């Protein structure tokens, strides 16, 4: 855990958002919307909460982070680069042939990645398995899993949620990036999954609901999740798809859209000024 410094974390969130834009580049399709909505959450994990080190990436006591909605991995790439796992100069090579930064996370290819994800609905099961392994190995690490809200339509998530509560997996923290949009529009108009907070609570989880762009609230929630009540913890973070870039905010078209040269420059300028 790093020192609690909200201004510092906000500055790092800007770097992460700029890294997302640079990873997408100009006239290339990229998952801007969900990467931006999760940027503050990813920033708080890497620059405040998690125990990790680019100099010892396989330390058995490190905390683990699984990006279940793997298409938003651009936020993780930007954070990993800023932490020193690899050079930020690699970000513009994302999704290029031969690059170790592809459109979804690959554990054996990219430094700092803990699991391959992208086929939605699987990340919480992976995180649960790692959390249970930590218990068997008598390690005190935490496992953090970021889920998309549309992803919660996948039944495997709720199987994992049931098992996590049954096994009282208190070292597992699920964070829902609740931006309320999926690739084709509003979730409520396509597959309404109901009240997420109540669902996790009904499954036996301790639930914390926050504004996912209020850095102090994010940090407070992560700290609160450290309290061991014998339950897994779900943080439901209300976010804005495309947060930080005015023309992309709350726009499903930027779930996976291309940036014109003008939009690319505007995005970087708005993030810097934000």
KEKE-3310 file (N, C-alpha, C; in steps of 0.2 Angstrom, whole numbers, plus 5000, padded with zeros to 4 digits):
npx = (5004:5002:5006:4992:4987:4977:4977:4989:4985:4975:4982:4989:4979:4976:4987:4985:4973:4978:4987:4978:4972:4983:4987:4976:4977:4976:4963:4961:4951:4947:4944:4938:4928:4924:4937:4941:4930:4934:4946:4949:4947:4957:4968:4968:4970:4983:4992:4989:4983:4987:4999:5013:5026:5036:5049:5049:5039:5033:5032:5026:5018:5012:4998:4984:4977:4963:4957:4942:4933:4940:4942:4944:4957:4966:4967:4974:4986:4991:4993:5002:5013:5016:5020:5031:5033:5034:5040:5032:5033:5029:5015:5008:5010:5000:4989:4996:5003:5013:5016:5017:5007:4991:4973:4966:4970:4985:4992:5005:5012:5012:5020:5015:5002:4989:4980:4972:4959:4944:4934:4919:4913:4921:4931:4928:4927:4940:4947:4942:4947:4961:4961:4956:4967:4977:4973:4975:4988:4992:4994:4993:4988:4978:4964:4959:4945:4939:4924:4913:4897:4887:4892:4888:4877:4881:4880:4890:4896:4888:4888:4901:4900:4891:4899:4910:4904:4900:4912:4917:4926:4936:4946:4944:4939:4927:4925:4913:4912:4901:4894:4883:4881:4882:4890:4880:4871:4860:4861:4849:4840:4842:4846:4841:4848:4844:4845:4861:4868:4859:4858:4871:4872:4861:4867:4876:4887:4897:4893:4898:4894:4898:4903:4912:4921:4925:4939:4943:4932:4934:4946:4943:4933:4941:4950:4940:4937:4947:4943:4940:4926:4923:4917:4916:4919:4910:4912:4902:4904:4898:4900:4905:4904:4917:4923:4931:4933:4925:4917:4915:4909:4896:4892:4888:4894:4907:4911:4919:4927:4934:4946:4947:4960:4958:4950:4958:4968:4961:4955:4967:4971:4959:4960:4972:4969:4958)
npy = (4994:5011:5028:5037:5049:5059:5069:5066:5053:5057:5064:5053:5046:5054:5052:5038:5039:5046:5037:5027:5033:5035:5022:5018:5026:5034:5033:5020:5006:5005:5001:5013:5018:5009:5008:5020:5023:5014:5019:5027:5017:5007:5015:5018:5005:5001:5012:5014:5004:4990:4978:4976:4974:4980:4975:4963:4954:4941:4939:4929:4934:4945:4956:4952:4956:4955:4958:4956:4961:4960:4968:4981:4982:4992:5002:4995:4992:5005:5009:4999:5002:5015:5011:5005:4992:4990:5000:5015:5019:5008:5008:5014:5004:4995:4981:4979:4969:4956:4963:4964:4969:4966:4966:4960:4954:4945:4932:4926:4934:4947:4958:4958:4954:4944:4935:4927:4935:4940:4933:4935:4935:4926:4930:4932:4919:4914:4923:4919:4906:4909:4916:4906:4898:4905:4905:4891:4891:4898:4912:4930:4938:4949:4947:4956:4959:4967:4969:4971:4980:4975:4963:4956:4949:4936:4920:4912:4921:4922:4910:4909:4919:4913:4903:4909:4916:4905:4899:4908:4918:4930:4937:4941:4953:4960:4972:4982:4990:5001:5007:5008:5006:4996:4988:4990:5000:5006:4996:4994:4993:4983:4971:4970:4969:4972:4977:4979:4980:4975:4962:4956:4957:4948:4937:4934:4943:4956:4973:4988:5003:5016:5032:5030:5039:5047:5049:5049:5042:5030:5025:5025:5015:5004:5003:5000:4987:4979:4975:4961:4952:4939:4938:4939:4954:4966:4980:4992:5002:5017:5024:5033:5030:5032:5042:5058:5062:5073:5071:5057:5053:5044:5038:5025:5022:5024:5013:5004:5012:5022:5035:5051:5061:5074:5071:5063:5072:5081:5074:5071:5084:5087:5078:5082:5095:5092)
npz = (5000:4996:5001:5007:4996:4989:4978:4972:4967:4958:4949:4944:4938:4927:4919:4917:4909:4898:4893:4889:4878:4870:4867:4859:4848:4832:4821:4823:4829:4846:4863:4871:4879:4890:4896:4900:4909:4920:4924:4935:4945:4942:4944:4958:4963:4958:4962:4975:4983:4980:4984:4975:4963:4950:4949:4955:4950:4952:4965:4978:4988:4982:4979:4968:4952:4942:4927:4922:4912:4899:4888:4892:4895:4891:4901:4911:4905:4903:4917:4921:4913:4918:4931:4928:4923:4910:4896:4893:4880:4873:4872:4861:4852:4854:4850:4838:4825:4832:4844:4862:4868:4867:4862:4872:4888:4891:4900:4899:4890:4893:4904:4921:4920:4926:4922:4908:4900:4893:4886:4891:4908:4915:4924:4938:4943:4940:4949:4961:4962:4963:4975:4984:4983:4989:5002:5005:5003:5014:5012:5013:5003:4993:4981:4967:4957:4942:4936:4922:4920:4911:4909:4919:4916:4913:4918:4924:4932:4943:4948:4953:4962:4972:4976:4982:4993:5000:5003:5011:5007:5011:5006:4993:4982:4972:4960:4952:4937:4935:4923:4915:4902:4887:4873:4863:4867:4880:4895:4902:4893:4885:4892:4906:4921:4934:4951:4956:4968:4978:4973:4974:4988:4992:4988:4998:5000:5006:5003:4995:4990:4978:4971:4957:4952:4961:4969:4982:4988:4982:4987:5000:5000:4996:5007:5016:5012:5017:5029:5038:5037:5036:5024:5005:4996:4987:4977:4971:4959:4953:4937:4923:4906:4895:4903:4905:4893:4883:4871:4871:4882:4890:4878:4868:4856:4857:4864:4857:4847:4834:4834:4826:4819:4825:4835:4843:4847:4854:4864:4872:4876:4884:4894:4900:4904:4913)
capx = (5000:5006:5004:4986:4987:4972:4980:4994:4981:4971:4987:4991:4973:4976:4992:4982:4969:4981:4990:4973:4971:4989:4986:4971:4980:4972:4960:4961:4946:4949:4939:4939:4923:4925:4944:4940:4926:4937:4953:4951:4948:4963:4973:4968:4973:4990:4996:4988:4981:4990:5006:5016:5032:5039:5056:5048:5032:5031:5032:5020:5014:5009:4991:4982:4972:4960:4952:4937:4931:4947:4943:4946:4964:4970:4968:4979:4992:4993:4995:5008:5018:5018:5023:5038:5033:5037:5041:5026:5033:5026:5008:5006:5010:4994:4986:4999:5006:5020:5016:5015:5001:4985:4967:4964:4975:4988:4996:5012:5014:5013:5022:5011:4995:4989:4976:4969:4952:4941:4928:4916:4910:4925:4936:4927:4929:4948:4949:4940:4952:4967:4960:4956:4974:4981:4971:4978:4996:4993:4997:4988:4987:4971:4963:4954:4943:4935:4919:4908:4890:4884:4895:4884:4872:4884:4878:4895:4898:4884:4890:4907:4898:4888:4904:4914:4901:4900:4918:4919:4932:4936:4952:4942:4936:4924:4923:4909:4912:4894:4893:4876:4881:4886:4892:4874:4867:4859:4860:4842:4835:4844:4846:4841:4850:4841:4849:4867:4870:4855:4860:4877:4870:4857:4872:4880:4893:4897:4893:4900:4892:4902:4905:4918:4926:4927:4945:4943:4927:4937:4951:4939:4930:4946:4952:4935:4937:4952:4940:4938:4920:4921:4913:4919:4917:4908:4912:4898:4906:4895:4905:4903:4907:4921:4925:4937:4933:4918:4913:4914:4905:4890:4891:4889:4898:4914:4913:4924:4927:4940:4947:4950:4966:4956:4947:4964:4972:4956:4955:4973:4970:4954:4962:4977:4965:4953)
capy = (5000:5017:5033:5040:5056:5060:5073:5061:5048:5060:5065:5047:5044:5058:5048:5032:5040:5048:5031:5024:5037:5034:5015:5017:5030:5038:5029:5013:5005:5003:5001:5019:5020:5006:5009:5027:5022:5010:5022:5029:5011:5004:5019:5017:4999:5001:5017:5015:4999:4984:4976:4973:4977:4978:4972:4956:4953:4935:4938:4925:4938:4950:4956:4950:4960:4952:4962:4951:4963:4961:4973:4987:4981:4998:5005:4992:4993:5012:5009:4995:5006:5020:5008:5002:4985:4990:5007:5019:5020:5003:5009:5015:4997:4990:4978:4978:4962:4955:4967:4960:4972:4965:4969:4957:4952:4938:4931:4924:4938:4954:4958:4961:4952:4938:4930:4929:4937:4943:4929:4938:4931:4921:4933:4931:4912:4914:4927:4915:4901:4912:4918:4900:4895:4909:4902:4885:4892:4902:4918:4935:4942:4950:4947:4961:4958:4972:4967:4976:4979:4971:4956:4952:4944:4930:4916:4910:4926:4921:4903:4911:4923:4909:4899:4914:4917:4899:4897:4914:4920:4937:4940:4942:4959:4961:4979:4982:4996:5001:5013:5007:5006:4991:4990:4992:5005:5006:4990:4993:4993:4977:4965:4973:4964:4973:4981:4975:4980:4970:4955:4954:4956:4942:4931:4934:4947:4963:4977:4995:5007:5022:5035:5027:5044:5051:5046:5048:5037:5024:5024:5023:5008:4999:5002:4996:4980:4976:4972:4954:4950:4932:4938:4942:4961:4969:4987:4994:5009:5021:5027:5036:5027:5037:5048:5062:5064:5075:5068:5050:5052:5041:5037:5018:5022:5024:5007:5001:5016:5025:5042:5055:5065:5079:5069:5061:5078:5084:5069:5072:5090:5088:5075:5086:5101:5090)
capz = (5000:4996:5005:5004:4993:4984:4973:4968:4963:4953:4944:4940:4934:4921:4916:4914:4904:4892:4891:4885:4871:4866:4865:4854:4842:4827:4815:4825:4834:4852:4868:4874:4884:4897:4899:4903:4915:4925:4925:4942:4949:4941:4947:4965:4964:4957:4965:4982:4987:4980:4985:4969:4961:4943:4950:4958:4948:4954:4972:4980:4992:4979:4977:4961:4949:4936:4923:4919:4906:4896:4882:4895:4897:4890:4907:4915:4901:4905:4923:4921:4910:4923:4936:4926:4921:4903:4894:4890:4873:4869:4872:4854:4848:4856:4845:4832:4824:4836:4850:4868:4871:4862:4863:4878:4892:4890:4905:4897:4885:4895:4911:4926:4919:4930:4919:4901:4900:4887:4885:4897:4913:4918:4928:4945:4944:4941:4955:4967:4962:4966:4982:4988:4983:4994:5008:5006:5004:5020:5010:5015:4998:4991:4974:4965:4950:4940:4931:4918:4923:4906:4910:4925:4913:4912:4923:4928:4938:4949:4951:4957:4968:4976:4979:4986:4999:5004:5006:5015:5004:5012:5002:4986:4981:4966:4959:4947:4934:4933:4918:4913:4894:4884:4866:4858:4870:4888:4898:4904:4887:4881:4896:4912:4926:4940:4956:4957:4975:4981:4970:4978:4995:4992:4987:5004:4999:5009:4997:4996:4984:4978:4965:4955:4949:4967:4971:4990:4989:4979:4992:5006:4999:4996:5013:5020:5010:5021:5036:5037:5041:5033:5017:5000:4996:4981:4977:4965:4957:4948:4933:4916:4900:4892:4907:4904:4886:4882:4865:4872:4888:4889:4871:4867:4850:4859:4867:4853:4842:4832:4835:4821:4822:4829:4842:4847:4850:4859:4870:4876:4879:4889:4900:4903:4908:4918)
cpx = (5004:5003:4997:4987:4983:4974:4985:4990:4977:4976:4989:4985:4973:4981:4989:4977:4972:4985:4984:4972:4977:4989:4981:4974:4974:4969:4960:4955:4949:4944:4940:4935:4924:4932:4944:4936:4929:4944:4954:4951:4954:4969:4974:4971:4980:4994:4994:4987:4985:4997:5008:5022:5035:5046:5055:5041:5029:5031:5026:5016:5011:5001:4990:4977:4970:4956:4947:4934:4937:4947:4944:4953:4968:4972:4974:4985:4995:4996:5001:5014:5021:5021:5030:5038:5036:5037:5034:5027:5030:5018:5005:5006:5004:4990:4989:5002:5013:5020:5014:5009:4995:4979:4964:4970:4978:4993:5004:5015:5016:5015:5017:5003:4995:4984:4973:4962:4950:4934:4924:4913:4915:4930:4935:4929:4937:4950:4948:4945:4959:4966:4960:4963:4978:4979:4975:4986:4997:4997:4991:4987:4979:4970:4957:4952:4938:4930:4915:4901:4886:4886:4891:4879:4874:4883:4884:4898:4894:4885:4896:4905:4895:4894:4908:4911:4901:4906:4921:4926:4933:4942:4950:4937:4933:4923:4919:4909:4905:4893:4887:4875:4884:4887:4886:4870:4866:4858:4852:4838:4837:4844:4847:4843:4848:4846:4855:4869:4865:4856:4866:4876:4866:4862:4876:4886:4892:4898:4894:4898:4895:4901:4912:4923:4928:4933:4945:4938:4930:4942:4948:4936:4935:4949:4947:4935:4942:4949:4938:4932:4918:4917:4917:4916:4916:4908:4908:4900:4902:4899:4901:4907:4911:4923:4931:4937:4926:4914:4912:4910:4898:4888:4893:4894:4905:4916:4919:4924:4934:4940:4950:4956:4964:4954:4953:4967:4967:4955:4961:4973:4965:4956:4967:4974:4961:4955)
cpy = (5006:5022:5036:5048:5056:5064:5069:5056:5051:5062:5059:5044:5048:5054:5042:5034:5043:5042:5027:5027:5035:5027:5014:5020:5033:5033:5022:5012:5003:5004:5007:5019:5016:5006:5015:5026:5019:5013:5024:5023:5008:5008:5018:5010:4999:5006:5018:5009:4992:4983:4973:4977:4975:4974:4965:4954:4946:4933:4934:4929:4944:4950:4955:4954:4956:4957:4958:4954:4965:4966:4980:4987:4987:5002:5002:4992:5000:5012:5005:4998:5011:5017:5005:4995:4984:4998:5009:5019:5014:5003:5010:5009:4992:4988:4977:4971:4961:4959:4963:4963:4971:4967:4966:4955:4945:4937:4930:4928:4945:4954:4961:4958:4945:4933:4932:4930:4940:4940:4931:4933:4926:4923:4932:4924:4911:4917:4923:4909:4903:4913:4912:4897:4899:4907:4896:4886:4896:4909:4924:4940:4943:4949:4952:4959:4963:4968:4972:4974:4974:4964:4952:4948:4937:4926:4913:4915:4924:4914:4905:4915:4919:4905:4903:4915:4911:4897:4903:4917:4928:4940:4941:4948:4960:4969:4979:4989:4997:5008:5013:5007:4999:4993:4993:4997:5004:4999:4989:4992:4986:4970:4968:4968:4966:4977:4977:4975:4975:4963:4952:4953:4950:4936:4930:4938:4953:4968:4984:4998:5014:5026:5033:5032:5049:5047:5044:5042:5030:5021:5021:5016:5002:4997:4998:4989:4976:4973:4965:4952:4943:4932:4941:4949:4963:4976:4989:5001:5012:5025:5030:5033:5033:5043:5051:5065:5066:5072:5061:5048:5050:5040:5029:5017:5021:5018:5004:5005:5019:5032:5045:5058:5070:5077:5066:5067:5081:5080:5070:5078:5091:5084:5079:5092:5099:5090)
cpz = (5000:5000:5002:5002:4987:4977:4969:4964:4957:4947:4940:4936:4927:4916:4913:4908:4897:4889:4887:4878:4867:4863:4860:4848:4838:4822:4817:4830:4840:4858:4873:4880:4891:4900:4903:4910:4921:4927:4932:4947:4949:4944:4954:4967:4964:4960:4972:4985:4986:4981:4978:4967:4954:4944:4953:4957:4950:4961:4974:4984:4989:4979:4970:4959:4943:4933:4919:4913:4902:4891:4885:4897:4896:4896:4911:4911:4903:4912:4924:4918:4915:4929:4935:4924:4913:4901:4891:4882:4869:4869:4865:4849:4850:4850:4838:4831:4828:4842:4856:4871:4866:4865:4870:4882:4891:4895:4904:4892:4888:4902:4915:4925:4922:4927:4912:4902:4893:4885:4892:4902:4917:4924:4936:4947:4945:4947:4961:4967:4965:4973:4986:4988:4988:5001:5010:5007:5010:5018:5012:5009:4996:4983:4972:4958:4948:4935:4928:4921:4918:4907:4915:4922:4912:4918:4927:4933:4944:4952:4956:4963:4974:4980:4984:4992:5003:5007:5010:5013:5005:5009:4995:4986:4974:4965:4952:4944:4931:4929:4914:4905:4892:4877:4862:4862:4878:4890:4899:4899:4883:4886:4903:4918:4933:4945:4958:4964:4979:4979:4974:4985:4996:4992:4993:5004:5003:5003:4999:4990:4984:4971:4963:4952:4955:4970:4978:4991:4987:4984:4998:5006:4999:5003:5017:5018:5014:5027:5034:5041:5039:5027:5012:4999:4989:4982:4971:4964:4952:4944:4927:4911:4897:4896:4906:4897:4884:4877:4866:4878:4887:4882:4870:4861:4851:4864:4864:4847:4840:4833:4829:4824:4826:4835:4846:4851:4856:4865:4875:4879:4884:4895:4904:4907:4913:4925)
residu = (UNK:UNK:UNK:UNK:UNK:UNK:UNK:UNK:UNK:UNK:UNK:UNK:UNK:UNK:UNK:UNK:UNK:UNK:UNK:UNK:UNK:UNK:UNK:UNK:UNK:UNK:UNK:UNK:UNK:UNK:UNK:UNK:UNK:UNK:UNK:UNK:UNK:UNK:UNK:UNK:UNK:UNK:UNK:UNK:UNK:UNK:UNK:UNK:UNK:UNK:UNK:UNK:UNK:UNK:UNK:UNK:UNK:UNK:UNK:UNK:UNK:UNK:UNK:UNK:UNK:UNK:UNK:UNK:UNK:UNK:UNK:UNK:UNK:UNK:UNK:UNK:UNK:UNK:UNK:UNK:UNK:UNK:UNK:UNK:UNK:UNK:UNK:UNK:UNK:UNK:UNK:UNK:UNK:UNK:UNK:UNK:UNK:UNK:UNK:UNK:UNK:UNK:UNK:UNK:UNK:UNK:UNK:UNK:UNK:UNK:UNK:UNK:UNK:UNK:UNK:UNK:UNK:UNK:UNK:UNK:UNK:UNK:UNK:UNK:UNK:UNK:UNK:UNK:UNK:UNK:UNK:UNK:UNK:UNK:UNK:UNK:UNK:UNK:UNK:UNK:UNK:UNK:UNK:UNK:UNK:UNK:UNK:UNK:UNK:UNK:UNK:UNK:UNK:UNK:UNK:UNK:UNK:UNK:UNK:UNK:UNK:UNK:UNK:UNK:UNK:UNK:UNK:UNK:UNK:UNK:UNK:UNK:UNK:UNK:UNK:UNK:UNK:UNK:UNK:UNK:UNK:UNK:UNK:UNK:UNK:UNK:UNK:UNK:UNK:UNK:UNK:UNK:UNK:UNK:UNK:UNK:UNK:UNK:UNK:UNK:UNK:UNK:UNK:UNK:UNK:UNK:UNK:UNK:UNK:UNK:UNK:UNK:UNK:UNK:UNK:UNK:UNK:UNK:UNK:UNK:UNK:UNK:UNK:UNK:UNK:UNK:UNK:UNK:UNK:UNK:UNK:UNK:UNK:UNK:UNK:UNK:UNK:UNK:UNK:UNK:UNK:UNK:UNK:UNK:UNK:UNK:UNK:UNK:UNK:UNK:UNK:UNK:UNK:UNK:UNK:UNK:UNK:UNK:UNK:UNK:UNK:UNK:UNK:UNK:UNK:UNK:UNK:UNK:UNK:UNK:UNK:UNK:UNK:UNK)
# end
